Amino acid sequence: MTPNAFLNLRRTHGVAPPAAVAPARSDVVVVGAGLIGLSIAWRLTQAGRSVTVVERDTVGAGASLAATGMLAPAAEHEPGSDPLLPLALESLSRWPGFRDALQAAAGLDIDYREEGTLVLAIGRDEVERLRFRHDLQKRSGLDARWLTGPEARAREPRLRPAVTAGLYCPHDHQVDPSRVMAALVRACLAAGVAIVEGCAVEALDWSADRVTGVRTAQGISRADTVVLASGAWSGETGLLPDHLALPVRPLRGQSLALRTTARTGTLAHMVWTEQVHMAPKSDGHLIVGATVEDCGFVPGVTAGGLYALLEGARRVLPGIEEMAVEAIWSGFRPTSDDDAPIIDALAPGLVVATGHHRNGYLLAPATADAVAALVAEGTLPDYARDFGRARFASAPQRVFA
């Protein structure tokens, strides 16, 4: 199967085609039909808003369908990420309710898995770094359990004997991104959201100091509120005035899908190493990701990226040598200057939700609920108030409701 065919399969899952033309007016226009944009749109319709989503490419084309689907606040926790941890844990606590409501609305299972994460080390240097990570997790109050090499291999018998130690993070979960995106599209369409693909926003429509809609090649789509959720493209110049520019850039990530069989076996947990992470899915795929490349919007996959993924996986899981490589792909993570999201009202009628880096799936429920509250009440809930744009400025800026 070609990469395009594989990703198209992950994208569709029988979803009805979105709308072709944006309505002339909605209560809210969401710019971006990725995970964050569709989650926000769905939550807003539940609050009784009419919503249009406009997407420059196709649903999930930026990062959402290229992701692994990790909900892993413990494994992701690293030095410098203490400010993000409360938001990550808050969002993880919202995931079961988000999952249940989404599956009921869409009639699709999203492959929500709760086996936890194993973080592995080989050799003395990696074990020392893993102990440092474990100390950080314990200081932060996270449940992460130290494993000897034999204990790690008892949980995953197919691991290489060279695995020296590990951490077990039992509360880290995962979802299948393709199923989540398909479910969000179905739920949004069922709720009356208009989703328009291939419709780039050329400019915001302003009236005095207020945003009143968006301008596209199809014309003006007016709204009481515009939500900018266009991922890595949120930081592009031209759409926002200079004084509202967002410190968001793309980080390319390459990943691949391996087809497991009864002979090759698969993993029971998400497995992380210093080089890669591996996520088993219920459809028989083992997703291996992901490189981190600060190369701008340069698309495609590279020999070096593919080699790094395969060698990183083979280092701990020798059985991948017999697994078929079904697809390789790349996507663009939306990354802010501090690797944390930007959730804010930038001006009257203009809200932003972007910069989620590699935590988009983990943070989606909390982000959607925070934006819904901001649109309805003019203020963010307490858990999201530290993630405004003003934190990047040398002086505090006024935040508009």
Kinemage of the C-alpha trace (Angstrom):
@kinemage 1
@onewidth
@group {chain A} dominant
@subgroup {mainchain}
@vectorlist {calphas} color= white
{ca met a 1} P 0.000 0.000 0.000
{ca thr a 2} L 1.347 3.426 -0.878
{ca pro a 3} L 1.737 6.088 1.837
{ca asn a 4} L -1.022 8.173 0.251
{ca ala a 5} L -3.412 5.221 0.165
{ca phe a 6} L -2.567 4.343 3.752
{ca leu a 7} L -3.173 7.874 4.987
{ca asn a 8} L -6.345 8.141 2.938
{ca leu a 9} L -7.586 4.976 4.633
{ca arg a 10} L -6.692 6.465 8.008
{ca arg a 11} L -8.458 9.662 7.030
{ca thr a 12} L -11.791 8.469 5.728
{ca his a 13} L -13.165 5.470 7.652
{ca gly a 14} L -16.393 5.962 5.720
{ca val a 15} L -16.814 9.662 6.558
{ca ala a 16} L -19.272 11.597 4.404
{ca pro a 17} L -17.708 14.338 2.233
{ca pro a 18} L -17.583 17.777 3.883
{ca ala a 19} L -19.367 20.848 2.556
{ca ala a 20} L -17.920 22.526 -0.528
{ca val a 21} L -18.923 26.141 0.152
{ca ala a 22} L -18.709 28.153 3.361
{ca pro a 23} L -21.967 29.690 4.615
{ca ala a 24} L -22.107 33.474 4.396
{ca arg a 25} L -22.528 33.734 8.156
{ca ser a 26} L -22.031 31.586 11.260
{ca asp a 27} L -21.762 32.315 14.944
{ca val a 28} L -18.180 31.014 14.839
{ca val a 29} L -15.680 30.387 12.049
{ca val a 30} L -12.880 27.992 12.993
{ca val a 31} L -9.768 28.246 10.818
{ca gly a 32} L -8.227 24.780 10.608
{ca ala a 33} L -9.801 21.319 10.351
{ca gly a 34} L -7.234 19.460 12.402
{ca leu a 35} L -7.770 17.779 15.742
{ca ile a 36} L -7.872 21.028 17.710
{ca gly a 37} L -10.108 22.884 15.270
{ca leu a 38} L -12.659 20.077 14.944
{ca ser a 39} L -12.689 19.432 18.706
{ca ile a 40} L -13.446 23.105 19.295
{ca ala a 41} L -16.113 23.158 16.590
{ca trp a 42} L -17.837 20.108 18.052
{ca arg a 43} L -17.829 21.532 21.587
{ca leu a 44} L -19.195 24.871 20.331
{ca thr a 45} L -22.091 23.185 18.546
{ca gln a 46} L -22.926 21.378 21.774
{ca ala a 47} L -23.299 24.832 23.314
{ca gly a 48} L -25.780 25.798 20.589
{ca arg a 49} L -23.466 27.763 18.261
{ca ser a 50} L -23.551 27.566 14.486
{ca val a 51} L -20.018 26.772 13.313
{ca thr a 52} L -18.135 26.770 10.024
{ca val a 53} L -14.684 25.181 9.751
{ca val a 54} L -12.475 26.292 6.859
{ca glu a 55} L -9.387 24.265 5.982
{ca arg a 56} L -6.618 25.271 3.597
{ca asp a 57} L -5.908 21.630 2.643
{ca thr a 58} L -7.826 18.525 3.724
{ca val a 59} L -9.084 17.416 7.120
{ca gly a 60} L -6.150 16.495 9.364
{ca ala a 61} L -3.505 17.194 6.728
{ca gly a 62} L -1.066 19.115 8.928
{ca ala a 63} L -0.236 17.028 12.011
{ca ser a 64} L -3.432 15.321 13.151
{ca leu a 65} L -3.325 12.270 10.868
{ca ala a 66} L 0.461 12.058 11.041
{ca ala a 67} L 0.455 11.738 14.834
{ca thr a 68} L 0.796 8.634 16.988
{ca gly a 69} L -2.100 9.475 19.307
{ca met a 70} L -0.288 9.449 22.636
{ca leu a 71} L -1.985 10.658 25.809
{ca ala a 72} L 1.176 10.398 27.852
{ca pro a 73} L 1.775 13.154 30.427
{ca ala a 74} L 4.164 10.988 32.469
{ca ala a 75} L 6.352 9.785 29.609
{ca glu a 76} L 6.355 13.282 28.063
{ca his a 77} L 7.362 15.018 31.305
{ca glu a 78} L 10.863 16.429 31.054
{ca pro a 79} L 12.934 19.254 32.547
{ca gly a 80} L 11.295 22.600 31.856
{ca ser a 81} L 7.806 21.210 31.329
{ca asp a 82} L 6.520 21.720 34.891
{ca pro a 83} L 4.221 24.626 33.850
{ca leu a 84} L 2.539 22.379 31.269
{ca leu a 85} L 1.967 19.389 33.556
{ca pro a 86} L -1.206 20.621 35.327
{ca leu a 87} L -2.866 21.317 31.965
{ca ala a 88} L -1.771 17.897 30.673
{ca leu a 89} L -3.194 16.100 33.699
{ca glu a 90} L -6.401 18.142 33.568
{ca ser a 91} L -6.894 17.223 29.943
{ca leu a 92} L -6.154 13.539 30.549
{ca ser a 93} L -8.853 13.540 33.237
{ca arg a 94} L -11.312 14.902 30.660
{ca trp a 95} L -10.488 12.271 28.051
{ca pro a 96} L -12.866 9.505 29.245
{ca gly a 97} L -15.858 11.839 29.056
{ca phe a 98} L -14.669 13.263 25.746
{ca arg a 99} L -14.200 9.727 24.391
{ca asp a 100} L -17.611 8.498 25.494
{ca ala a 101} L -19.446 11.519 24.091
{ca leu a 102} L -17.502 11.431 20.820
{ca gln a 103} L -18.028 7.715 20.239
{ca ala a 104} L -21.739 8.075 20.978
{ca ala a 105} L -22.102 11.057 18.632
{ca ala a 106} L -20.135 9.450 15.803
{ca gly a 107} L -21.023 5.786 16.187
{ca leu a 108} L -17.309 4.952 15.893
{ca asp a 109} L -14.819 3.418 18.288
{ca ile a 110} L -11.613 5.483 18.619
{ca asp a 111} L -9.400 2.649 19.949
{ca tyr a 112} L -8.812 4.226 23.358
{ca arg a 113} L -6.172 2.071 25.051
{ca glu a 114} L -5.069 2.169 28.691
{ca glu a 115} L -2.141 -0.257 28.896
{ca gly a 116} L 0.339 2.486 29.849
{ca thr a 117} L 3.812 3.336 28.572
{ca leu a 118} L 7.161 1.616 28.973
{ca val a 119} L 10.180 3.934 28.736
{ca leu a 120} L 13.301 1.842 28.118
{ca ala a 121} L 17.050 2.211 28.520
{ca ile a 122} L 19.998 0.251 27.141
{ca gly a 123} L 23.437 0.698 28.689
{ca arg a 124} L 24.765 2.662 31.642
{ca asp a 125} L 24.429 6.176 30.199
{ca glu a 126} L 20.787 5.684 29.225
{ca val a 127} L 20.010 4.150 32.618
{ca glu a 128} L 21.468 7.184 34.374
{ca arg a 129} L 19.350 9.517 32.233
{ca leu a 130} L 16.305 7.351 32.901
{ca arg a 131} L 16.916 7.582 36.658
{ca phe a 132} L 17.066 11.371 36.321
{ca arg a 133} L 13.725 11.293 34.497
{ca his a 134} L 12.257 9.027 37.167
{ca asp a 135} L 13.377 11.414 39.933
{ca leu a 136} L 11.718 14.287 38.056
{ca gln a 137} L 8.498 12.295 37.693
{ca lys a 138} L 8.455 11.428 41.403
{ca arg a 139} L 9.065 15.068 42.414
{ca ser a 140} L 6.136 16.047 40.197
{ca gly a 141} L 3.837 13.510 41.811
{ca leu a 142} L 3.515 11.254 38.756
{ca asp a 143} L 2.999 7.504 38.982
{ca ala a 144} L 6.069 6.064 37.257
{ca arg a 145} L 7.476 2.738 38.437
{ca trp a 146} L 11.098 1.665 38.060
{ca leu a 147} L 11.639 -1.671 36.304
{ca thr a 148} L 14.748 -3.791 36.071
{ca gly a 149} L 15.615 -5.230 32.690
{ca pro a 150} L 13.992 -8.613 33.480
{ca glu a 151} L 10.877 -6.839 34.796
{ca ala a 152} L 10.589 -4.787 31.613
{ca arg a 153} L 10.993 -7.889 29.468
{ca ala a 154} L 8.381 -9.701 31.551
{ca arg a 155} L 5.901 -7.017 30.480
{ca glu a 156} L 7.098 -7.131 26.864
{ca pro a 157} L 8.682 -10.535 26.173
{ca arg a 158} L 9.678 -9.614 22.615
{ca leu a 159} L 12.112 -6.919 23.763
{ca arg a 160} L 15.797 -7.407 23.102
{ca pro a 161} L 17.747 -8.937 26.036
{ca ala a 162} L 19.989 -5.862 26.023
{ca val a 163} L 17.193 -3.741 27.552
{ca thr a 164} L 18.723 -2.775 30.900
{ca ala a 165} L 15.951 -0.900 32.739
{ca gly a 166} L 12.618 0.784 32.233
{ca leu a 167} L 9.871 2.956 33.628
{ca tyr a 168} L 6.245 1.889 33.635
{ca cys a 169} L 3.776 4.783 33.430
{ca pro a 170} L 0.393 3.103 34.035
{ca his a 171} L -1.775 6.169 33.536
{ca asp a 172} L -0.490 7.053 30.063
{ca his a 173} L -3.078 6.164 27.421
{ca gln a 174} L -3.354 6.315 23.624
{ca val a 175} L -5.900 6.629 20.824
{ca asp a 176} L -5.875 5.936 17.096
{ca pro a 177} L -5.631 9.338 15.353
{ca ser a 178} L -7.397 8.126 12.219
{ca arg a 179} L -10.384 6.959 14.232
{ca val a 180} L -10.484 10.108 16.346
{ca met a 181} L -10.447 12.337 13.280
{ca ala a 182} L -13.100 10.260 11.525
{ca ala a 183} L -15.262 10.405 14.643
{ca leu a 184} L -14.824 14.170 14.952
{ca val a 185} L -15.829 14.713 11.334
{ca arg a 186} L -18.924 12.560 11.761
{ca ala a 187} L -19.867 14.204 15.060
{ca cys a 188} L -19.380 17.684 13.631
{ca leu a 189} L -21.397 16.979 10.491
{ca ala a 190} L -24.187 15.383 12.529
{ca ala a 191} L -24.295 18.500 14.714
{ca gly a 192} L -24.569 20.800 11.689
{ca val a 193} L -20.974 22.033 11.390
{ca ala a 194} L -20.038 23.078 7.849
{ca ile a 195} L -16.540 21.781 7.002
{ca val a 196} L -14.993 23.341 3.920
{ca glu a 197} L -11.743 21.869 2.569
{ca gly a 198} L -9.358 23.477 0.095
{ca cys a 199} L -10.369 26.936 1.322
{ca ala a 200} L -7.409 29.006 2.486
{ca val a 201} L -8.113 32.059 4.615
{ca glu a 202} L -6.523 35.009 2.842
{ca ala a 203} L -7.255 37.659 5.462
{ca leu a 204} L -9.264 38.376 8.545
{ca asp a 205} L -12.213 40.699 8.088
{ca trp a 206} L -11.989 43.635 10.519
{ca ser a 207} L -14.462 46.319 11.517
{ca ala a 208} L -12.563 48.939 13.520
{ca asp a 209} L -10.668 46.887 16.134
{ca arg a 210} L -12.950 43.844 15.957
{ca val a 211} L -12.661 40.714 13.809
{ca thr a 212} L -15.973 40.062 12.079
{ca gly a 213} L -15.129 37.127 9.805
{ca val a 214} L -12.636 35.719 7.297
{ca arg a 215} L -11.904 36.392 3.640
{ca thr a 216} L -11.316 33.463 1.286
{ca ala a 217} L -11.372 32.921 -2.456
{ca gln a 218} L -15.041 32.025 -2.014
{ca gly a 219} L -15.763 35.418 -0.445
{ca ile a 220} L -16.348 36.685 3.073
{ca ser a 221} L -17.682 34.380 5.772
{ca arg a 222} L -18.876 36.548 8.652
{ca ala a 223} L -18.967 35.486 12.278
{ca asp a 224} L -19.235 36.833 15.794
{ca thr a 225} L -16.013 34.974 16.639
{ca val a 226} L -13.123 33.618 14.586
{ca val a 227} L -11.038 30.850 16.173
{ca leu a 228} L -7.565 30.508 14.677
{ca ala a 229} L -6.615 26.838 15.054
{ca ser a 230} L -4.492 26.322 11.959
{ca gly a 231} L -1.637 24.499 13.678
{ca ala a 232} L 1.842 25.101 12.323
{ca trp a 233} L 0.424 27.658 9.875
{ca ser a 234} L -0.818 29.882 12.726
{ca gly a 235} L 2.532 31.637 12.843
{ca glu a 236} L 2.683 32.510 9.142
{ca thr a 237} L 3.051 36.185 8.370
{ca gly a 238} L 0.281 38.108 6.659
{ca leu a 239} L -2.850 36.862 8.402
{ca leu a 240} L -2.309 38.604 11.736
{ca pro a 241} L -1.028 42.166 12.254
{ca asp a 242} L 2.521 42.352 13.529
{ca his a 243} L 1.504 43.235 17.083
{ca leu a 244} L -0.519 40.007 17.294
{ca ala a 245} L 2.000 37.701 15.577
{ca leu a 246} L 2.256 34.248 17.126
{ca pro a 247} L 5.604 32.578 17.971
{ca val a 248} L 4.636 29.297 16.296
{ca arg a 249} L 6.754 27.352 13.802
{ca pro a 250} L 6.595 23.912 12.170
{ca leu a 251} L 8.693 20.979 13.342
{ca arg a 252} L 8.616 18.177 10.809
{ca gly a 253} L 8.100 14.664 12.101
{ca gln a 254} L 8.555 11.510 10.039
{ca ser a 255} L 6.809 8.273 11.050
{ca leu a 256} L 6.130 4.836 9.631
{ca ala a 257} L 3.575 2.061 9.945
{ca leu a 258} L 4.604 -1.574 10.272
{ca arg a 259} L 2.174 -4.424 9.634
{ca thr a 260} L 2.327 -7.007 12.414
{ca thr a 261} L 1.259 -10.631 12.027
{ca ala a 262} L 0.694 -13.616 14.291
{ca arg a 263} L 4.272 -14.627 13.494
{ca thr a 264} L 5.914 -11.275 14.252
{ca gly a 265} L 3.719 -10.468 17.220
{ca thr a 266} L 3.333 -6.924 18.458
{ca leu a 267} L 3.651 -4.846 21.616
{ca ala a 268} L 1.212 -4.723 24.510
{ca his a 269} L 2.164 -1.191 25.584
{ca met a 270} L 3.383 2.016 24.041
{ca val a 271} L 7.173 1.748 24.163
{ca trp a 272} L 9.526 4.718 24.283
{ca thr a 273} L 13.278 4.872 23.915
{ca glu a 274} L 15.622 7.826 23.579
{ca gln a 275} L 15.351 7.467 19.804
{ca val a 276} L 11.747 6.494 18.990
{ca his a 277} L 8.334 5.673 20.341
{ca met a 278} L 6.196 2.741 19.196
{ca ala a 279} L 2.439 2.482 19.498
{ca pro a 280} L 0.519 -0.732 18.752
{ca lys a 281} L -2.937 -0.212 17.242
{ca ser a 282} L -5.893 -2.571 17.285
{ca asp a 283} L -5.938 -2.791 13.470
{ca gly a 284} L -2.589 -4.631 13.524
{ca his a 285} L -0.331 -1.671 12.766
{ca leu a 286} L 2.660 -0.722 14.856
{ca ile a 287} L 3.318 2.996 14.455
{ca val a 288} L 6.933 4.089 14.894
{ca gly a 289} L 7.656 7.775 15.323
{ca ala a 290} L 8.855 10.359 15.138
{ca thr a 291} L 11.757 12.474 14.025
{ca val a 292} L 11.992 16.106 15.166
{ca glu a 293} L 13.309 18.354 12.387
{ca asp a 294} L 13.420 22.148 12.440
{ca cys a 295} L 13.385 22.555 8.655
{ca gly a 296} L 10.370 24.758 8.016
{ca phe a 297} L 7.608 23.599 5.693
{ca val a 298} L 9.782 21.161 3.754
{ca pro a 299} L 7.529 18.165 3.042
{ca gly a 300} L 8.344 14.535 2.455
{ca val a 301} L 10.338 11.710 3.968
{ca thr a 302} L 14.071 11.106 3.856
{ca ala a 303} L 16.395 8.121 3.876
{ca gly a 304} L 17.972 9.435 7.063
{ca gly a 305} L 14.612 9.746 8.768
{ca leu a 306} L 13.551 6.251 7.763
{ca tyr a 307} L 16.882 4.797 8.897
{ca ala a 308} L 16.657 6.548 12.285
{ca leu a 309} L 13.159 5.191 12.896
{ca leu a 310} L 13.934 1.603 11.878
{ca glu a 311} L 17.249 1.440 13.687
{ca gly a 312} L 15.769 3.042 16.809
{ca ala a 313} L 12.967 0.482 16.866
{ca arg a 314} L 15.200 -2.499 16.000
{ca arg a 315} L 17.513 -1.583 18.864
{ca val a 316} L 14.893 -2.746 21.381
{ca leu a 317} L 12.464 -4.810 19.278
{ca pro a 318} L 14.309 -7.186 16.917
{ca gly a 319} L 11.048 -8.590 15.561
{ca ile a 320} L 10.489 -5.530 13.392
{ca glu a 321} L 12.903 -7.062 10.873
{ca glu a 322} L 10.083 -9.381 9.757
{ca met a 323} L 7.343 -6.742 9.722
{ca ala a 324} L 6.276 -5.204 6.433
{ca val a 325} L 6.753 -1.445 6.114
{ca glu a 326} L 3.275 -0.412 5.069
{ca ala a 327} L 3.740 3.364 4.848
{ca ile a 328} L 5.981 6.256 5.750
{ca trp a 329} L 4.864 9.854 6.037
{ca ser a 330} L 5.638 13.218 7.555
{ca gly a 331} L 3.669 16.016 9.205
{ca phe a 332} L 4.281 19.406 10.782
{ca arg a 333} L 3.954 19.833 14.541
{ca pro a 334} L 2.818 23.324 15.599
{ca thr a 335} L 5.463 24.371 18.106
{ca ser a 336} L 5.556 27.555 20.153
{ca asp a 337} L 8.710 29.099 21.573
{ca asp a 338} L 8.207 27.257 24.894
{ca asp a 339} L 6.633 24.073 23.445
{ca ala a 340} L 3.317 24.843 25.182
{ca pro a 341} L -0.003 25.800 23.594
{ca ile a 342} L -1.303 29.313 23.068
{ca ile a 343} L -4.965 29.602 24.090
{ca asp a 344} L -6.095 33.203 24.167
{ca ala a 345} L -8.339 35.981 22.933
{ca leu a 346} L -6.106 38.197 20.803
{ca ala a 347} L -8.658 40.892 19.961
{ca pro a 348} L -12.431 41.302 20.119
{ca gly a 349} L -13.894 38.507 18.019
{ca leu a 350} L -10.544 36.685 17.606
{ca val a 351} L -9.512 33.605 19.607
{ca val a 352} L -6.426 31.454 19.058
{ca ala a 353} L -5.731 27.816 19.967
{ca thr a 354} L -2.425 26.591 18.576
{ca gly a 355} L 1.165 25.614 19.395
{ca his a 356} L 0.397 22.232 20.957
{ca his a 357} L 3.745 20.765 19.814
{ca arg a 358} L 3.609 16.960 20.270
{ca asn a 359} L 0.769 17.035 22.811
{ca gly a 360} L -2.183 17.839 20.565
{ca tyr a 361} L -4.091 14.632 21.264
{ca leu a 362} L -3.448 14.795 24.989
{ca leu a 363} L -4.527 18.447 25.238
{ca ala a 364} L -7.508 18.388 22.858
{ca pro a 365} L -10.346 17.990 25.411
{ca ala a 366} L -9.062 20.701 27.757
{ca thr a 367} L -8.326 23.047 24.851
{ca ala a 368} L -11.786 22.582 23.324
{ca asp a 369} L -13.503 23.146 26.662
{ca ala a 370} L -11.348 26.209 27.385
{ca val a 371} L -12.138 27.818 24.030
{ca ala a 372} L -15.845 27.046 24.407
{ca ala a 373} L -15.786 28.781 27.803
{ca leu a 374} L -13.859 31.733 26.389
{ca val a 375} L -16.354 32.202 23.550
{ca ala a 376} L -19.353 31.849 25.864
{ca glu a 377} L -18.152 33.735 28.942
{ca gly a 378} L -15.277 35.927 27.787
{ca thr a 379} L -12.791 34.325 30.184
{ca leu a 380} L -10.662 31.218 30.262
{ca pro a 381} L -11.065 28.577 32.971
{ca asp a 382} L -8.375 28.639 35.635
{ca tyr a 383} L -6.477 25.670 34.218
{ca ala a 384} L -5.839 27.465 30.901
{ca arg a 385} L -5.072 31.006 32.052
{ca asp a 386} L -1.299 30.624 32.039
{ca phe a 387} L -1.207 29.856 28.318
{ca gly a 388} L -1.922 33.229 26.773
{ca arg a 389} L 0.174 34.956 24.159
{ca ala a 390} L 1.315 37.613 26.636
{ca arg a 391} L 3.754 35.216 28.276
{ca phe a 392} L 6.086 35.682 25.278
{ca ala a 393} L 6.141 39.480 25.559
{ca ser a 394} L 8.565 41.533 27.662
{ca ala a 395} L 5.613 43.521 29.012
{ca pro a 396} L 2.081 42.372 29.774
{ca gln a 397} L -0.440 42.886 26.994
{ca arg a 398} L -4.119 43.578 27.216
{ca val a 399} L -6.277 40.474 26.746
{ca phe a 400} L -9.653 41.025 25.126
{ca ala a 401} L -12.739 39.059 26.031
